[in-house]
Amino acid sequence: MATNSLVYAEAIEYFQSFATYPQVQAELRGILHDQVKRLYPMYAVCEQYATLRRTLRETRVQVLSQASRAHRDMRRRLMVRLCRPPISSH
């Protein structure tokens, strides 16, 4: 059996959110080393790839969250302006 190391990177990306990540990483490396022919790139490159993907995903979530808040605030301000009673010209 053979697998591309980028598959390993995507698995590591997922497992990095686990509290037991170091143990899971070691077990996965052991299984891959003993039972699977690894195609390059190397583990270290894949781990950096996984970390980069997680960072980008977290940044994307933060940006979307900030944009949603800004949109919600803008709608709220617009509704306040639209719902004000007209100013009388006495």
N, C-alpha and C positions, 0 to 999 in steps of 0.2 A: 504494500500500500504506500502511496506517496501523496503528499499535499504541498501546496505552495505555502511558503512561510507567511504570506500576507493573511492567510486564513488564521494562522496562529496569532497574528497581530490583532485581528478583529476579535478573536476569542479573549485575548488579554485585555483589550479595550473594555469588554463586558465585565470580565472578572476584576478589574481594578476597582470597581465600586463595592466589592465584597470586603468585609472586615477581615476575612481569612485569605486575602489576596496572596500574600507570600507563600502560604501553604499550597493553595490551588495552583499557583504558578510553578512551584517545584514539582507537584504531582503531574501537571500537564507536560512539563519538560521531560520528566521521567518516562511517561507513556510514549511521547513522541520519539524520544531517543531510542527506546527499546523496540518499538513496534512499527514506526512509520518512517519511511525515507523522506527526509526533508529536502525540499527544493529551496534554493536561495532566494532572497537575501537572508542574512544571519539573524539570530534571535534579537540581538541588541538593536538592530535597525528596526525590526518589527515592533519592539517595545516602544521605541521612540515614535514610530508611526502611530501606535495605539494611543499614546499619551497626547500626541498632537491632535488626533481625531477627537478625543474626549474634550480637550481644551477648546477646540473650535465649536463643538456641539454646545458646551456650557456657555460660551460667549454668545452664540447664536440665540440661545434661550434667554440670556440676560437682555440682549438687544430687543428681542421680540416683547419681552415683559415691559421694558422701558417704553417702547413704542405704544403698547396697549395702554399703559398708564397715561401717556401724553394724549392719546386719542380720547380716552375716557374724560380726562380733565378738560380738553377742548370742547367736547360735547356738553359737559356740565356747564361750562362758562357760557356757551351759546344758548343753552336752554334758559339759564338765568336771565340773559339779555332779552330773549324772546318773550319770556313770561312776565317781565316787568310791566306795570301799568304805564300807559303813555304819560308823558310829562305834559301837564296842562300849561297853556300859554296865557295865563291871566296876568 
